[in-house]
Amino acid sequence: SHLGSEEKFGRDQPPLSIDLFIETTRYHKSMPNLERQATMSRSGSHAVLDVDGSEALTAEASLDKIGPGLYLWILIICIGGASMAESLEMGSVAPIHSALARTFNLSHDQRSALPTITFGGSAIGLLLSGPICDWQGRKLALQLSLSTIALIMVITAALPNGTDPTIILIMRFLSGVAGAVQVPAGCVLAVESSPAESRSRVVFGICLMGAFGYLVEALAVEHFMPSFGESPTDHWRTYCYVVGLASLSTMPLMYWLQESP
């Protein structure tokens, strides 16, 4: 009742008292001090409680106060593992597209459309990542990306030779979208969960693991597709299964992650 009237929150009113707050907590020993030192005022459309001019303790300030610890290593390993899985898929775009074009007898135009479709999907995935992170959280965005990559790669590997080229293009588009969603989600989750002094090192560790994923991808392509997807002896389907399994294997790591504070 003390703070409920529109007049008391009017734009031209002086700073507001905190009578209601004081009355409901008067049993505290420190209440006389609080009554003298705490005031409520307007900041735009919000009411601000000022206690003796003290700085508010935000989530960022709390992280800085806690400092670096074991959880930062968990962030690097978990998000870096997800980045490695994405590198395996997106780093092998060229040989996979060559194998798809040969296996499914794609026309020249359809073969040319494969990279356009894939990286166009990546662009859309980057645009969708922000809304997904805000709507469902950064952690769920990572999980959604990894599970979708695994599903698409397994489906692609299992497609029969007579599959309609449109299905192939759709699979590549969805693969691009899924791979891109986790990139901003992982970086934002890592930065928001780290103290300011450690953020650069955490992001560097994640990027380092992602780069290592490209090295693993190159070795895997050399093993499974030595002819870069152009030869019938290349085991591109097995490679797709490996990529799907790599993405799926990182899912348990997500259990150790906590949502952004």
N, C-alpha and C positions, 0 to 999 in steps of 0.2 A: 504494500500500500504506500510505503514511503517513496518508492522509486517508480511507481506505476503510471503516474500521470504524464501526459504528453508535454504539459507545461514545464515540468522539471527537466525534461530532456530537450527543451527548445534550443534552437541554435543560439539565441541571444542570452541564455541563462548562464550564470557564473558556475564555476566548478561545483559538482554535486557532492554532498556528504555521503557517508556510507552508514547511515543510521541503521538501516535494516540489517546490514552485515554485522554491525556491532551488537545489536540487540539479540541476534540469534547465537552469538558466540561470546556473550558477556562473561561466561564462567571461566574463560581463559585468564590466567594471571597477567598475561602481557597486554590485556585489552586496554588498560588506561593509555599505555604508550601508543598502541595501534590507533586509538581514537584521536589522539593528538596529531599523529604523523601521517595517517592515510587519508587520501582524498580521491574522489572519483570525478573525472572530467571527460569531456567529449573530444574524440579524435575522428573527424569526419562523421560517419554514421554509427560509430562504435563508442561504447563507454569504456574508459580506461581507468583501472585501479592503480594508483600510484602510492607505493608504500615507502615513505621516507626517501623518495628519489632513487630507489634501488632499481638496478637493471633487471629486466625479466629474464628468467632462466629458460631459454629455448631448448629445443631438441639438439640443435647444433652446438650450443654452449655446453650442454650435458655431455655430448660426445667428446668435445675438446677437453672437458674436465676429467673424463674417464681415461682418455689417451689410448695409444695403440695397445693391442693385445692379441690373443689367440684368434679371435673372431676375424681379424683382418686376413689371416692366412686361410681361414675357411672361405672368405669371400674370394680370394685369389684362386683357390683350387676349384671351387664350385662354378663361379662365373667364367673363369678361364677354361674349365673343362667344357662348358657350353660353347665358348668361343672356338675351341678346337673342333668340336663337332660341326659347327657352321663352316669352318675353314675346309674341312674334308669335303663338304658338299659343294660349296661355291668355288673352291679352288680347282675342282675337276670338271668345270662346266664344259670346256672345249672337248676333251676326249669323250665325255658322256654324250654330248650332242653329236659327235661324229658317229659314235656307236648307234645312237637312236636313228639317225638318218640312214645309215646302212641297213640296220635290222628291219626297219619299218618302211623302207623304200620311199623316203620322203622326197618330194620334188625339190628343185632348186629354191623356189620361193619359200617352201615350208622349212627347208633347212636354214635358210637365211633368217627366217622369223624366230628360230629357237633362241638365239641370244637376246634378241629384242624383247621377246616375251618374258624371258627369265629376268633380265635386269629391269624391265618395266615393272614386273612384280616386286622386285626389290625396292624400287622407288615408292610403290604403293605401301609396301610393308613398313617402310620408314615413316610414312605419313600416319599409318594406323597405330604404330607403336605407342605414341604419346597418349591418344585417347584410351587405348587398352590399358596402359599403365595407370592412368587416372581412374578408370572405371573399375578395374579388377585388381590392380596392384602390380608392382614390378615383378614380384616372384611368380605370379600366375602367368604373366606375359612370357617369362622365360620358359616355364613349363609347357605352355601352349605352343611356343615355337619349336621346342625340342621334340615334343610328341608328334607335331604335324610333319616335321622333317622326316622322322622315323617312318611314319605311316606312308608318306608320299614315296619315299625311296623304296620301301618294300613293295608297294603297289606297282611302281614303275618296273621293278625287277621282275615282277610276276606277269606282266602284260604279254599276251600271246602275239606272235609275229604279225597277225592280220589286224591288229588294233587300228581303229580309225586315227589318222594323224591329228584330228582335232583333240582327241583324248590326250595325246602326247603333249600337245601345246598347252592344254589346261594343266596337266601335271607339272610342267616346267614353270608355268606362271605361279601356281600355288607354292612350288618349291622356293621361288624367289621371294614371295611374300613372307613365308614362314622363316626363311633364313634371316631376313632383314629385321623382323620384329624384335629379336632378342638383342640386337646390337645396342640400341639406345636404352632398352630396359635394363640390361646388365650394367652398363656404365652408370646409369642414374642410381640404381640400387647400390652399387659399390660406393659412389661418391656420397650419397645420403647416409650411408651407414658407417662412414669413416670420419675420424677427427681431421680437421683441416690440415694439420702437419703431415698426415700420412696419405692423403688422397692421391697425390702424384705417384707415389710408390705403388699403391694398390692398383691404380689404372695401368701403370707400366707393367706390373706383374701379369695382369689380365691380358694385355696386348701381347706380351711375350709368349704366353701360352697359346694365344691365337696364331701367332706367327709360327710357333712350333707345329701347330696343326697343319699349316701349309707344307712343312717339311715332311710330315707323316703322309700327307696326301700325295706328294710327289713320289715317295717311295712305294706307296700302295698302287699308284697308277703304273709305275714301272713294273710292278709284280703282276698285277691283274690285266693291264692293258698296255703291253709293251709297244704295240703298233698304234697307240693313241686312238684306239677305237675304230680304226679303219680295217682291221683284219677280222675275219670270222673266228679266229682263234683267241681273240681278246675276250676275257671273262668279265664283261661289263655288268652283267646281272649280279655276279658274285660281289663285285665292287659296290654296287648299289645296296646289297644286303649288308655289307660291312659298314657303310655309311649309316644306314638305318640302325644297325646294332650299336654303333658308336653314340648316336644321338640318344638312343634308348638307355644306354648304360649310364649316361650322365643324369638321368632323372632321379635316382636315389640321392644324388648329391644335393638336390634341391631341398631335401628334408632338413638339412642343416642350416639353410638360409632363413633369416627372419625378414619380414617385410620392413620397408623403410620406416624409420621412427617418425 
